[in-house]
Amino acid sequence: MFRLLEETGFTRVRSAVVPGFRFRQQSTQNSAEAYGVKAVMMTALRPTGP
């Protein structure tokens, strides 16, 4: 994901785990936790120019 954003011109690409995030359905939450999936927020600066 980082590489894709950087290759398309985005800069300062960062990620952070979102604490306390819960999926809407409990079954989805259970499946995600079983696989160790975390909710991650990505931020980056949009490329400038044409």
C-alpha positions in Angstrom: 0.0 0.0 0.0 2.8 2.4 0.9 4.6 1.7 -2.4 1.5 2.2 -4.5 0.8 5.6 -2.9 4.4 6.7 -3.2 4.7 5.5 -6.8 1.6 7.6 -7.7 3.1 10.8 -6.3 1.8 10.9 -2.7 4.3 12.0 -0.1 4.5 11.7 3.7 2.6 8.4 3.6 1.9 7.2 7.2 -0.2 4.6 8.9 -1.6 4.2 12.4 -3.6 1.5 14.1 -7.1 2.8 15.1 -7.5 2.0 18.8 -10.9 0.7 19.8 -12.2 0.3 16.3 -15.2 -2.2 16.1 -16.7 -3.7 13.0 -20.5 -3.3 12.6 -21.2 -7.0 12.9 -19.8 -9.1 15.7 -19.2 -12.0 13.3 -16.9 -9.8 11.2 -15.1 -8.6 14.4 -14.6 -12.1 15.5 -13.2 -13.2 12.1 -10.9 -10.2 11.9 -9.5 -10.8 15.4 -9.0 -14.5 14.6 -6.7 -13.4 11.7 -5.0 -10.6 13.6 -6.5 -7.9 11.4 -6.4 -4.4 12.8 -8.1 -1.2 11.5 -5.5 1.0 10.0 -5.8 4.6 9.0 -3.6 5.8 6.1 -2.7 9.5 5.6 -0.7 11.1 2.8 -0.2 14.4 1.0 -1.8 14.6 -2.4 0.5 15.2 -5.3 0.4 18.7 -6.8 0.5 19.7 -10.4 -1.4 18.6 -13.5 
